[in-house]
């Protein structure tokens, strides 16, 4: 919520506090601002027990309160006119009147108390010092971002929970379709689950939960997600290794002081059956500021237009908070999500494009393919405000990721009669070989982050400094068997092939293991950083930061010629130790309270063992280095109801790794890759009834230099569309009817950068661009029940959603989802 000079003029009128320039006290009340203020509880009052629907857009507090009093049996007394100028976030949804009042006061610094039945009087929150916060922040989960989003010199896209809910989103990758500049990639042999490209560079290892790395290869469900933030551009200063194009942070739901039960039950034409529940309960018997929250999820679904593929998953996420609204706060949380899927690696490439086959063709084995994942993440977070100027935070996490999989990847290599494959070969003569990808693996992640933030003055300069240390250990222990694949001349003791045009997924799986590899990787990491933002007067801010990371990975592998024979012996172990600094500098100019113009420079690095994989050719190769220059502007307009931002940037990987195509043991840092881009985004309310979330990105990506692949110079980078666009809009009609709709556009993409040409056609492997349109309608049935319906891919477009150099996964066909939201 925006807090600018008008806010502090109002607060100064209301209370004679001393301004120490500290954000610490606001952090002490952060949980109150999001989930309820304990000082607002009216003991013995009976008003506001009935759940009602509220639809009050953000705006001046006086306007929002006028609308509130029309909907609720509570009269609100404003003791000072200065309060009326504060900006309220509004409230939308099913709430009791008292809960709605708390929601519309979130982030304003204003509380209330009941002075008579049905009468509430506003009052300033009882804090010991005035604090300086000027707009919405992500500091609850990303404390390194010390400034409001308006003044943060970086492109940041936020997808809030209510948009996720309105869209009926059930995966992280579908949530990210709301952010232009992101394109989805398909799983590969070594890793499954969510894979994506941000600003032209892979971000598979740049997924975070509450500011800590989410290392596992699995498909993430947003049932326990409050919002998703995409921070674009290199960010090694704040996140450590990786983050060439950016990072994705998932903010989890945490306990608050409201008492509620919400959830939904959905059924879809694609065989979806899904139920979620969100329970929050204060526990005053355990002490002041204690609350418990529990999120539950169960889903069983197919994929519209894709035969056989299914997703089955269950999630449990309890959390317990102590000391909400006090200087010392604890939060303990746990996530357990397990899945048993029938996986889908889509269709094969045929020469330089997708095989022209029916969308429903499934090349795997209905009863022989599986992807089982079991994810457990436990987190302990501690915060303490020593005084209004100093806050200490520590967050520790242990994560445990299990995978067990066997997935079929179809490959086109020849014909049934063994004849050479040509561009004129009939489809019904072409063989699809079934390449089996199998593994069992265990990955673990243990990490601890400690941060201290300071607010202080040096003369006329106001500092917001944060410094911290991080240390962790990651392990990976996959076991990978290799299956013999049948060919027209090899028909026994092998995995059977099938027809490209008419595959048979009902065939029984038959496979003979030829070799098995046993791998163990152990990586230790540590880092320390300092980041300072200095405010000079009312118009200028300068940010500077530095971090140094140490990364020590040790790779061991054993092989066996068959699953029943003794180990053939270990391969030579590989070790990689990296010590690497990262830098960041930024300048922000504020021509107005509600606008900013910024310049940002940042670096990042990618060690060879970044994804816990190493080889003889990469063990001695130095990290890839990246740098970005960005210029942008941000504006909060119409009483801060609508946020606009735009930026231009250039990101360059100055020494990309390349492996000699004639000698796999030789990898050098010889390539240069660059992405020049432009982004624009709008989010918020155009009117009190009309909300929009929209973004567009233009990415001009290319290989600038290549030692081993000179023919690829000038080629588009892999999985990088030149244009991406996303829009979602909600509108509240009369008759208590809400409608929404959206569109996504993804331009054409190539499957590879450094070896782009098909050997038969001499052309690059490429998929065409596409548009997809979606729609939603919702209407409350009672004060506690709301019905909603979503239609996806309205035009039933056959499009190619996720690509990989060896396979392509089509997007889902048209489908519908209908369900009920409940709130008690």
C-alpha positions in Angstrom: 0.0 0.0 0.0 1.4 3.4 -1.0 2.6 5.7 1.7 4.0 8.9 0.4 4.4 12.5 1.9 0.6 12.9 2.1 0.6 9.8 4.4 3.2 11.2 6.7 1.5 14.7 6.8 -1.7 12.9 7.9 0.1 10.8 10.5 2.0 13.8 11.8 -1.3 15.6 12.3 -2.7 12.7 14.2 0.1 11.8 16.5 3.3 13.5 17.8 5.7 10.7 17.2 9.4 11.0 16.5 10.6 9.9 13.1 13.7 7.7 13.3 13.6 6.8 9.6 13.1 3.1 10.4 11.0 0.5 8.7 11.5 -1.9 11.6 8.2 -1.1 13.4 6.2 -1.6 10.3 7.8 -5.0 9.9 6.6 -5.7 13.5 3.1 -5.1 12.3 3.5 -6.7 8.9 1.3 -9.7 9.7 -1.4 -7.4 11.1 -1.4 -5.4 7.9 -2.0 -8.6 5.8 -4.1 -10.7 8.0 -5.8 -8.6 10.7 -5.0 -6.3 13.6 -5.4 -7.6 17.1 -6.2 -4.2 18.4 -9.2 -4.2 16.1 -10.9 -7.2 17.8 -14.0 -6.1 19.7 -14.4 -8.4 22.6 -18.1 -9.0 23.3 -19.3 -7.4 20.2 -21.8 -9.2 18.0 -21.9 -7.0 15.0 -20.4 -8.2 11.7 -20.9 -11.9 12.2 -22.8 -12.4 8.9 -20.7 -13.0 5.8 -21.4 -10.4 3.1 -20.0 -9.7 -0.4 -17.9 -6.5 -0.7 -16.6 -5.0 -3.9 -14.8 -1.8 -2.9 -12.0 -0.7 -5.3 -8.8 0.9 -4.0 -8.9 4.6 -3.5 -9.1 7.4 -0.9 -10.1 6.1 2.5 -13.1 8.5 2.7 -14.5 7.1 -0.6 -13.9 3.4 0.4 -15.5 3.9 3.8 -18.6 5.5 2.3 -19.1 2.4 0.2 -18.4 0.2 3.2 -21.1 1.8 5.3 -23.6 1.2 2.5 -22.9 -2.6 2.7 -22.3 -3.1 6.4 -24.2 -2.4 9.6 -21.2 -0.5 11.0 -20.8 3.2 11.2 -17.2 4.4 11.0 -16.2 7.6 12.8 -13.1 9.4 11.4 -11.8 11.5 14.2 -9.5 13.6 12.0 -10.0 14.7 8.4 -6.3 13.9 7.6 -7.2 10.2 7.7 -9.6 10.6 4.7 -6.6 11.4 2.4 -4.9 8.0 3.1 -5.0 5.4 0.4 -7.0 2.3 1.1 -6.5 -1.1 -0.8 -10.3 -1.6 -0.8 -11.8 -5.0 -0.3 -13.4 -7.5 -2.6 -14.9 -10.9 -1.8 -17.0 -12.6 0.9 -16.2 -11.3 4.4 -17.8 -10.5 7.7 -18.2 -6.7 8.0 -15.5 -6.5 10.6 -13.1 -8.6 8.5 -13.8 -6.3 5.6 -13.1 -3.3 7.7 -9.7 -4.7 8.6 -9.0 -5.5 5.0 -9.7 -2.0 3.7 -7.4 -0.6 6.4 -4.5 -2.9 5.6 -1.3 -1.0 5.2 -2.7 2.4 6.1 -1.3 2.5 9.6 -4.8 3.0 10.9 -6.7 0.7 13.3 -10.1 0.9 14.9 -12.0 0.1 18.1 -15.7 -0.2 18.9 -17.0 2.7 20.9 -20.6 1.5 20.8 -22.5 -1.4 19.3 -22.3 -1.0 15.5 -20.0 2.1 15.8 -16.2 1.9 15.1 -13.8 4.8 15.6 -10.6 4.9 13.7 -7.2 5.4 15.4 -3.6 5.4 14.5 -1.8 2.1 15.1 -0.1 2.1 18.5 3.6 2.1 17.4 6.6 3.7 19.1 7.8 5.6 16.1 6.7 6.9 12.8 8.1 4.8 10.0 8.9 5.5 6.3 7.1 3.2 3.9 5.8 4.5 0.7 4.1 1.8 -1.3 3.5 -1.9 -1.7 6.6 -4.0 -1.0 7.7 -7.7 -1.2 9.6 -7.4 2.1 7.7 -10.2 3.9 9.4 -12.8 1.7 12.2 -10.7 0.1 13.6 -8.5 2.8 16.6 -7.6 0.6 14.2 -5.4 -1.4 14.1 -2.6 1.0 12.2 -0.1 -1.1 8.6 0.1 -2.2 8.0 -1.5 -5.6 7.5 2.0 -7.1 11.0 2.9 -6.1 12.8 -0.4 -6.7 15.0 0.0 -9.8 14.1 -3.4 -11.4 11.3 -4.8 -13.5 9.1 -6.8 -11.1 5.8 -8.4 -12.1 3.4 -9.6 -9.4 0.6 -12.0 -10.0 -1.7 -11.7 -6.9 -3.7 -14.5 -5.4 -7.1 -13.2 -6.5 -6.0 -13.3 -10.2 -4.7 -16.8 -9.7 -8.1 -17.8 -8.2 -10.2 -16.1 -10.9 -8.2 -17.8 -13.7 -8.7 -21.2 -12.1 -4.9 -21.7 -12.2 -3.6 -25.0 -10.8 0.1 -24.9 -11.8 2.9 -22.4 -11.4 3.6 -22.5 -15.1 0.0 -21.3 -15.9 0.4 -18.6 -13.3 3.5 -17.4 -15.2 1.6 -17.0 -18.4 0.5 -13.6 -17.0 4.0 -12.3 -17.3 5.4 -11.3 -20.7 9.0 -12.2 -21.4 8.6 -15.7 -20.0 8.3 -18.8 -22.2 7.8 -22.4 -21.1 10.2 -25.2 -21.9 9.6 -29.0 -21.8 11.2 -31.3 -19.4 14.4 -33.2 -20.3 16.3 -36.3 -19.5 17.9 -35.1 -16.3 15.1 -33.0 -14.9 11.3 -32.8 -15.1 8.9 -30.3 -13.7 8.7 -26.6 -14.1 11.1 -25.2 -16.7 11.1 -21.8 -18.2 13.0 -19.0 -19.9 13.1 -15.4 -18.6 14.3 -12.6 -20.8 16.0 -15.1 -23.1 17.9 -17.3 -20.6 16.9 -20.5 -18.9 15.6 -20.1 -15.3 15.1 -23.8 -14.4 17.3 -23.3 -11.3 15.9 -19.8 -10.4 12.7 -20.8 -8.7 12.4 -19.6 -5.1 9.8 -20.0 -2.2 9.8 -17.1 0.3 13.2 -16.0 -0.9 14.9 -19.4 -0.6 15.8 -21.7 -3.5 13.3 -24.3 -4.5 15.7 -26.8 -5.9 13.5 -29.8 -6.8 12.4 -31.0 -10.3 8.6 -31.2 -9.8 5.4 -29.5 -11.0 4.4 -26.8 -8.4 0.8 -26.3 -7.4 -0.2 -22.8 -6.2 -2.7 -24.0 -3.5 -0.4 -22.6 -0.8 0.6 -19.5 -2.8 -0.3 -15.9 -1.8 1.3 -14.3 -4.9 4.0 -14.9 -7.4 6.6 -12.3 -8.2 9.0 -12.3 -11.2 12.1 -10.2 -10.7 13.6 -9.7 -14.1 17.3 -9.2 -14.8 20.5 -10.6 -13.2 20.2 -10.7 -9.4 23.2 -12.6 -8.1 23.7 -9.8 -5.5 20.5 -10.8 -3.8 20.0 -14.5 -4.8 23.5 -15.9 -5.4 24.4 -18.0 -8.4 22.1 -18.1 -11.5 19.4 -15.5 -12.2 20.7 -14.5 -15.6 17.3 -13.5 -16.9 15.6 -13.2 -13.5 14.0 -15.2 -10.7 10.5 -16.4 -9.7 9.6 -16.1 -6.1 6.5 -17.8 -4.7 5.1 -16.2 -1.5 3.3 -18.7 0.7 0.2 -18.2 2.7 1.0 -17.5 6.4 -1.1 -17.4 9.5 -3.0 -14.2 10.5 -5.3 -13.1 13.2 -8.6 -13.5 11.2 -10.7 -16.6 11.8 -11.9 -18.1 8.5 -12.4 -21.2 6.4 -12.3 -20.8 2.6 -11.9 -23.1 -0.3 -13.2 -24.4 -3.6 -14.4 -27.5 -5.4 -14.0 -27.8 -9.1 -14.9 -30.2 -11.9 -13.8 -29.9 -15.5 -14.5 -31.3 -19.0 -10.8 -32.6 -19.0 -11.7 -34.9 -16.2 -10.5 -32.4 -13.6 -11.6 -33.0 -10.0 -10.0 -30.6 -7.5 -10.7 -29.5 -4.0 -8.8 -27.0 -1.8 -9.3 -25.7 1.7 -7.7 -22.8 3.5 -8.2 -22.7 7.3 -6.9 -19.9 9.5 -7.5 -19.7 13.3 -6.0 -17.5 16.0 -4.9 -19.4 19.1 -5.1 -16.9 22.0 -4.9 -19.8 24.5 -1.3 -20.3 23.4 -0.4 -16.6 23.8 -0.8 -13.2 22.3 -0.3 -13.2 18.5 -0.4 -16.9 18.0 -2.3 -18.3 14.9 -2.4 -21.5 12.9 -3.1 -21.9 9.2 -3.7 -25.0 7.1 -4.0 -25.3 3.3 -5.1 -28.6 1.7 -5.3 -29.7 -1.9 -6.3 -32.7 -3.9 -6.5 -33.0 -7.7 -7.1 -35.7 -10.3 -7.1 -34.4 -13.9 -6.5 -35.2 -17.5 -5.2 -33.0 -20.3 -7.8 -31.8 -22.8 -6.9 -33.1 -26.3 -4.1 -35.3 -25.1 -4.8 -39.0 -24.7 -3.6 -40.9 -21.6 -1.8 -38.1 -19.9 -3.0 -37.5 -16.3 -2.0 -35.6 -13.2 -2.8 -36.7 -9.7 -1.5 -34.8 -6.7 -2.2 -34.0 -3.0 -0.8 -31.2 -0.9 -0.7 -30.4 2.8 0.7 -27.1 4.1 0.4 -26.3 7.8 2.0 -23.2 9.4 2.1 -21.8 12.9 3.0 -18.2 13.9 3.9 -16.7 17.2 4.2 -13.1 18.3 2.1 -11.5 15.5 2.0 -7.8 16.1 5.0 -7.9 18.5 8.7 -7.1 18.1 9.6 -10.8 18.1 7.9 -13.1 15.6 8.3 -16.8 14.7 6.8 -18.7 11.8 7.1 -22.4 11.4 5.8 -23.9 8.1 5.8 -27.2 6.3 4.8 -28.2 2.7 4.2 -31.8 1.6 3.2 -32.2 -2.0 3.2 -35.6 -3.7 2.1 -36.6 -7.2 1.6 -39.7 -9.3 1.3 -38.6 -12.9 1.0 -40.3 -16.2 3.6 -38.0 -17.9 3.5 -36.6 -21.4 6.5 -35.8 -23.6 4.3 -34.8 -26.4 5.1 -35.4 -30.1 8.4 -35.6 -31.9 10.1 -33.3 -34.3 10.0 -34.3 -38.0 12.9 -32.5 -39.7 12.7 -28.8 -38.9 9.2 -28.7 -37.4 6.7 -30.5 -35.3 5.5 -33.8 -36.8 2.1 -33.1 -38.5 0.1 -35.6 -36.4 -3.1 -35.4 -34.5 -3.0 -33.5 -31.3 -4.2 -36.5 -29.2 -1.4 -38.8 -30.4 0.4 -40.3 -27.3 3.6 -42.2 -27.9 4.2 -43.5 -24.5 2.8 -46.5 -22.6 -0.5 -46.1 -20.9 0.5 -48.7 -18.3 4.3 -48.3 -18.4 5.0 -44.6 -17.9 4.9 -42.8 -14.6 6.3 -39.7 -12.8 6.1 -39.9 -9.1 7.3 -37.0 -7.0 7.3 -36.4 -3.2 8.3 -33.0 -2.0 8.7 -32.0 1.7 9.9 -28.5 2.7 10.2 -27.4 6.3 11.0 -23.7 7.1 11.6 -21.8 10.3 11.5 -18.0 10.2 12.5 -15.7 13.0 12.3 -11.9 13.1 13.2 -9.5 15.9 13.0 -5.7 16.0 15.8 -4.5 18.3 14.5 -0.9 18.0 12.8 1.2 15.3 16.0 1.2 13.3 17.3 -2.4 13.4 15.6 -5.6 12.5 17.2 -9.1 12.5 15.8 -12.0 10.4 16.8 -15.6 10.2 15.3 -18.2 7.9 16.3 -21.8 7.9 15.0 -24.5 5.5 15.4 -28.2 4.9 13.9 -29.7 1.7 13.7 -33.3 0.6 12.7 -34.1 -3.1 12.1 -37.7 -4.3 11.5 -38.7 -7.9 10.7 -42.0 -9.5 10.0 -41.9 -13.3 9.9 -43.6 -16.6 8.9 -41.4 -19.5 8.8 -42.0 -23.2 10.3 -39.6 -25.6 9.3 -40.3 -29.3 12.1 -39.9 -31.8 11.8 -40.1 -35.6 14.8 -41.9 -37.2 13.5 -44.0 -40.1 10.8 -46.1 -41.7 9.3 -49.5 -41.0 11.2 -51.1 -43.9 14.5 -49.5 -42.9 14.5 -47.2 -46.0 16.1 -43.7 -45.7 13.9 -41.0 -44.4 13.1 -38.2 -46.7 10.8 -35.2 -46.8 8.5 -37.0 -49.2 8.2 -40.2 -47.1 4.5 -40.8 -46.2 3.6 -40.4 -42.6 2.2 -43.9 -42.3 5.6 -45.3 -43.3 7.5 -43.5 -40.6 8.6 -45.1 -37.3 8.6 -43.4 -34.0 11.2 -44.9 -31.7 10.5 -44.9 -28.0 13.4 -43.5 -26.1 12.8 -44.3 -22.5 14.0 -41.8 -19.8 14.1 -43.4 -16.4 15.5 -42.5 -13.0 15.0 -42.6 -9.3 16.6 -39.8 -7.4 16.8 -38.0 -4.1 17.7 -34.3 -3.9 18.1 -32.4 -0.6 18.5 -28.8 0.3 19.7 -27.4 3.6 20.1 -23.6 3.9 20.2 -20.8 6.4 19.9 -17.1 5.7 20.6 -14.4 8.2 19.9 -10.7 7.5 20.2 -7.5 9.5 18.6 -4.3 8.2 19.4 -0.8 9.4 17.8 2.6 8.9 20.0 5.6 9.8 21.2 9.1 8.7 24.6 10.4 7.8 24.0 14.1 7.7 21.3 14.8 5.1 21.6 11.3 3.6 19.1 8.6 4.7 20.3 5.0 4.5 18.4 1.8 4.2 21.1 -0.8 4.5 20.8 -4.6 4.7 23.6 -7.1 5.1 23.6 -10.8 5.6 25.2 -14.2 5.2 23.9 -17.4 3.7 25.2 -21.0 3.9 23.9 -24.3 2.6 24.3 -27.8 1.3 22.7 -29.4 -1.7 22.8 -33.0 -2.7 21.6 -35.1 -5.7 21.8 -38.8 -6.0 20.1 -40.1 -9.2 20.1 -43.6 -10.5 19.6 -43.8 -14.2 19.0 -47.0 -16.2 19.4 -47.0 -20.0 16.9 -49.0 -22.1 17.6 -50.7 -25.4 15.3 -49.2 -28.1 13.9 -51.4 -30.9 14.6 -50.6 -34.5 13.2 -52.3 -37.7 16.3 -54.6 -37.6 16.3 -55.1 -33.8 13.0 -56.5 -32.6 13.8 -58.5 -29.4 14.9 -57.5 -25.9 14.1 -53.9 -26.5 11.5 -51.2 -26.1 9.0 -51.5 -29.0 8.7 -48.7 -31.5 5.3 -47.6 -32.9 3.8 -45.8 -35.8 4.3 -42.0 -36.1 0.8 -41.5 -37.5 -1.1 -43.9 -35.4 0.7 -44.8 -32.1 -0.5 -47.5 -29.8 -0.2 -46.5 -26.1 -1.9 -49.8 -25.0 1.1 -51.9 -25.9 2.6 -53.5 -22.9 5.9 -52.0 -21.8 8.9 -54.2 -22.6 12.4 -52.9 -22.0 15.9 -54.3 -21.4 18.3 -52.3 -19.4 21.7 -52.0 -21.0 23.6 -49.8 -18.5 22.9 -48.1 -15.2 24.6 -45.0 -13.8 24.8 -44.1 -10.1 25.6 -40.5 -9.4 26.2 -38.5 -6.2 26.8 -34.8 -6.1 27.4 -32.8 -3.0 27.6 -29.0 -3.2 28.4 -26.6 -0.4 27.8 -22.9 -0.8 28.2 -19.7 1.2 27.7 -16.1 0.5 27.8 -12.7 2.1 26.4 -9.4 0.8 25.7 -5.8 1.6 23.2 -3.6 -0.2 22.6 0.1 0.7 20.0 2.5 -0.7 20.8 6.1 0.0 18.0 8.7 -0.3 19.3 12.2 -1.2 16.5 14.7 -0.6 13.1 13.9 -1.9 14.0 13.3 -5.5 17.0 11.0 -5.7 18.0 7.5 -4.5 21.3 5.7 -5.1 21.7 1.9 -4.6 24.9 0.0 -4.4 25.5 -3.6 -3.5 28.2 -6.3 -3.6 28.2 -10.0 -2.8 30.8 -12.8 -2.9 29.8 -16.4 -3.3 31.7 -19.6 -2.7 30.5 -22.8 -4.3 32.1 -26.2 -3.9 30.6 -29.1 -5.9 31.9 -32.7 -5.8 30.7 -35.1 -8.4 31.0 -38.9 -8.3 29.6 -41.5 -10.7 29.5 -45.3 -11.0 28.3 -47.3 -13.9 27.1 -50.9 -14.3 26.7 -52.6 -17.7 23.4 -54.1 -16.5 21.2 -53.9 -13.5 22.2 -57.4 -12.3 25.9 -57.1 -12.7 28.4 -55.7 -10.2 29.4 -52.1 -10.5 32.0 -51.5 -13.3 33.8 -49.1 -11.0 33.8 -45.4 -10.4 34.6 -42.8 -13.0 37.2 -40.3 -11.9 35.5 -37.9 -9.4 35.2 -34.2 -10.5 35.4 -31.2 -8.3 34.6 -27.6 -9.0 35.3 -24.8 -6.5 34.1 -21.3 -7.5 34.6 -18.0 -5.7 32.8 -15.2 -7.5 31.8 -11.6 -6.7 28.6 -10.0 -8.0 27.8 -6.3 -8.2 24.8 -4.0 -8.5 24.4 -0.2 -8.9 21.2 1.8 -9.5 20.0 5.4 -9.6 16.4 6.4 -9.1 14.9 9.9 -9.8 11.4 10.7 -8.5 9.8 13.5 -10.6 6.7 13.1 -8.5 5.6 11.2 -5.4 3.7 8.7 -7.6 6.4 8.2 -10.2 10.0 7.1 -10.7 12.7 6.9 -13.4 15.6 4.6 -12.8 18.9 3.2 -14.2 20.1 -0.2 -13.1 23.2 -2.3 -13.7 23.7 -5.8 -12.3 25.8 -8.9 -12.8 25.3 -12.6 -12.3 27.2 -15.9 -12.9 26.5 -19.5 -13.8 28.9 -22.2 -12.6 29.1 -25.4 -14.6 27.8 -27.4 -11.6 24.9 -24.9 -11.0 22.3 -27.7 -11.5 24.4 -30.3 -9.6 25.7 -31.9 -12.8 29.4 -32.0 -13.8 31.6 -33.8 -16.3 35.2 -34.1 -17.3 34.7 -31.4 -19.9 33.1 -28.8 -17.6 34.8 -29.4 -14.2 37.7 -27.0 -14.9 35.6 -24.4 -16.9 35.1 -21.1 -15.1 31.5 -19.7 -14.5 29.6 -18.0 -17.3 29.4 -14.2 -16.6 26.3 -12.0 -17.3 25.6 -8.4 -17.1 22.5 -6.2 -17.6 21.9 -2.5 -18.2 18.3 -1.4 -17.7 16.5 2.0 -17.9 12.9 2.2 -16.8 10.0 4.2 -15.3 7.2 3.3 -13.0 4.0 5.3 -12.2 1.1 4.7 -9.8 -1.9 6.7 -11.2 -5.5 7.4 -10.4 -5.0 7.6 -6.6 -2.6 4.7 -6.9 -5.2 2.4 -8.3 -3.3 1.7 -11.6 0.3 0.9 -11.9 2.2 1.4 -15.1 5.8 0.5 -15.8 8.1 0.2 -18.8 11.8 -0.5 -19.3 14.4 -1.1 -22.0 17.4 -3.3 -21.3 20.3 -5.3 -22.7 21.6 -8.5 -21.2 24.8 -10.2 -22.3 26.3 -13.5 -21.5 29.9 -12.7 -22.3 31.4 -16.2 -22.2 28.8 -18.9 -22.9 29.9 -22.5 -22.5 30.2 -24.4 -25.8 31.1 -28.1 -26.2 33.1 -29.2 -29.3 30.7 -31.2 -31.5 33.6 -33.5 -32.5 35.0 -33.9 -29.0 32.6 -34.1 -26.1 35.5 -33.9 -23.6 36.2 -30.3 -24.7 34.1 -27.5 -23.4 35.3 -23.9 -23.5 33.9 -20.4 -22.7 33.8 -19.0 -26.2 30.3 -17.9 -27.0 28.6 -14.6 -26.6 24.8 -14.3 -26.3 22.8 -11.1 -26.1 19.2 -10.1 -25.6 18.0 -6.5 -26.2 14.5 -5.9 -25.0 11.6 -3.6 -24.2 8.8 -4.3 -21.7 5.6 -2.5 -20.7 3.1 -3.5 -18.0 -0.2 -2.2 -16.5 -1.9 -3.6 -13.5 -4.7 -2.4 -11.3 -8.1 -0.8 -11.6 -9.2 1.4 -14.5 -12.5 2.0 -12.8 -14.1 0.8 -9.5 -15.5 -2.2 -11.5 -12.7 -2.9 -14.0 -9.4 -4.5 -13.1 -6.6 -5.3 -15.6 -3.3 -7.2 -15.6 -1.4 -6.8 -18.9 2.1 -7.0 -20.1 4.1 -7.0 -23.4 7.7 -7.9 -24.0 9.9 -7.6 -27.1 13.1 -9.7 -27.0 15.7 -9.4 -29.7 17.9 -12.4 -28.9 20.9 -13.6 -30.9 24.2 -15.6 -30.8 26.8 -12.9 -31.2 29.9 -15.1 -31.3 30.5 -18.9 -31.4 33.8 -20.8 -31.7 32.4 -24.2 -32.5 29.1 -23.2 -34.2 30.0 -20.2 -36.5 27.0 -20.8 -38.6 24.7 -20.0 -35.7 26.0 -16.4 -35.3 22.9 -14.2 -35.6 20.6 -17.1 -34.7 17.7 -16.6 -32.3 18.4 -18.0 -28.8 16.6 -21.2 -27.9 13.0 -20.9 -26.6 13.0 -17.1 -26.9 10.0 -15.7 -28.7 10.5 -12.2 -30.2 7.1 -11.0 -29.0 5.0 -12.1 -26.0 1.8 -10.5 -24.7 -0.6 -11.3 -21.9 -3.8 -9.6 -20.7 -6.4 -10.6 -18.1 -9.3 -8.3 -17.3 -12.1 -8.6 -14.7 -15.2 -6.6 -14.8 -18.0 -6.5 -12.2 -21.4 -6.2 -13.9 -24.6 -5.3 -12.2 -26.8 -8.2 -10.9 -23.8 -9.3 -8.8 -22.2 -10.9 -11.9 -18.5 -10.9 -12.5 -16.9 -11.6 -15.9 -13.3 -11.9 -17.0 -11.3 -12.8 -20.0 -7.8 -12.9 -21.3 -5.4 -13.6 -24.1 -1.9 -14.9 -24.4 0.4 -14.5 -27.4 3.7 -16.3 -27.8 5.8 -15.7 -31.0 7.6 -18.4 -32.9 10.5 -20.1 -31.1 13.5 -22.2 -32.0 14.6 -25.4 -30.2 18.3 -24.7 -30.2 20.8 -21.9 -30.5 24.2 -23.3 -31.2 23.2 -26.2 -33.5 20.0 -25.0 -35.1 20.0 -26.7 -38.5 18.2 -30.0 -39.3 20.6 -32.3 -41.3 18.0 -33.2 -43.9 16.3 -29.8 -44.7 19.1 -27.5 -43.5 16.6 -25.4 -41.7 16.2 -24.4 -38.1 13.9 -26.4 -35.8 11.1 -24.0 -35.1 7.5 -23.9 -33.8 5.0 -21.2 -35.0 3.6 -18.6 -32.7 0.1 -18.7 -31.3 -2.8 -16.9 -29.6 -4.9 -18.5 -26.8 -8.1 -16.9 -25.4 -9.7 -17.7 -22.0 -12.9 -16.5 -20.3 -14.5 -16.6 -16.8 -17.8 -15.8 -15.2 -18.7 -15.8 -11.5 -21.7 -15.0 -9.3 -22.5 -15.4 -5.6 -25.3 -17.8 -4.8 -25.5 -17.0 -1.1 -23.4 -15.0 1.3 -21.1 -17.9 1.7 -21.1 -19.6 -1.7 -20.0 -18.3 -5.1 -20.2 -20.2 -8.4 -17.6 -19.7 -11.1 -16.9 -21.1 -14.5 -13.8 -20.9 -16.7 -13.3 -21.8 -20.4 -9.8 -22.3 -21.6 -8.5 -22.1 -25.2 -11.9 -20.8 -26.5 -10.9 -21.2 -30.2 -9.6 -24.8 -29.6 -6.3 -23.8 -31.0 -3.8 -26.6 -31.8 -0.6 -24.9 -30.6 2.9 -26.0 -29.4 3.3 -24.9 -25.8 6.6 -26.4 -24.4 9.6 -27.2 -26.6 12.8 -29.1 -26.2 15.4 -30.0 -28.9 14.1 -33.6 -28.8 10.3 -33.2 -28.3 7.4 -30.8 -28.2 4.4 -30.7 -25.9 1.2 -29.4 -27.4 -1.0 -27.0 -25.5 -4.3 -28.3 -24.0 -7.4 -28.3 -26.2 -10.6 -26.4 -25.3 -11.9 -27.3 -21.8 -14.2 -25.9 -19.2 -14.0 -25.8 -15.4 -16.9 -25.1 -13.1 -16.9 -25.0 -9.3 -18.0 -23.5 -6.0 -16.0 -21.2 -3.7 -17.0 -21.3 -0.1 -16.2 -19.1 2.9 -17.2 -19.4 6.5 
